[in-house]
Amino acid sequence: MTIVFNKFIHIKEIYIMNKKIGFIGSGNMAKAMIGGIINSGLLKSNMITSSALTESTLKSIEKEFGIQAKSVI
């Protein structure tokens, strides 16, 4: 049973790794999720994008996580 579960997780991770993800907003919840996704190895930072209202938030999130951030204005 453990082997089957591990194979399922492996297949799921491969499936996720081929996807891109975007966040509307770059608040605390988005930052926590972005950090978790990158630290777990599910996605590389170049596969994640986020939006923000202010230039300072854009620069902050790009520097912290190495992701692409775009202004919504």
N, C-alpha and C positions, 0 to 999 in steps of 0.2 A: 504494500500500500504506500509506503514512503517513497519508493522508487517512482511509482506512477505520479504521485503528487509532485515530486521534484521535476519530472519530465514535463508536467503540465506548466509549472512555473517557468521552466526554461523556454518552452514554446511561447508562452505569454510574453516573456521579456523580449524575445526576438521580434514578435509582432509589434510590440510597443516601440522598439528601437527604430523601426522604419517609419515612424510617424513624426509629425511636427505638432507642437502645442502652442497656443497663444493665450495670454491672460488679458482681460479687460480690466485695467487698473493695476497698480503696483504697490498696493497697501501691504499691511502685515501678513494677511492671509496668503496673498500671491507670493510674497517673499518666502514664507515658510514652505509653500508647495514647490516653488522653484528650487529652493535649496535642497529639499528632500529628493526631488526628482534627479537633480544633478549628482548629489552625494550618493544616491543609491545606484547610480550608473545606468538608470533606465534610458536616459537621453543625454546627449552631449549638449553643451550650452548653445551651439550653433543651430540646434533644432527647436529652440524655445524663443518666443518673442513676447513682449509685453507692451502695454500702453500706459501712458501717464499724462497728467495734466500740466505738470510743471517741468521746466528744463532741468532743474536741480534733481528732481526725482528720476528723470531719464538718465542723467549722468551717473547718479548714485547706483541705480540697479544695473546699468551696463558695467560699471566698475566692479561691483560686488560679485556679480555672477558671470560676467562675460557674455551676456545675452544681447540680442538686438532689442532695443526699446524705441517705440515710436510715439510721437505726440498725437493726441486725439484732437487737437485744435488745428 
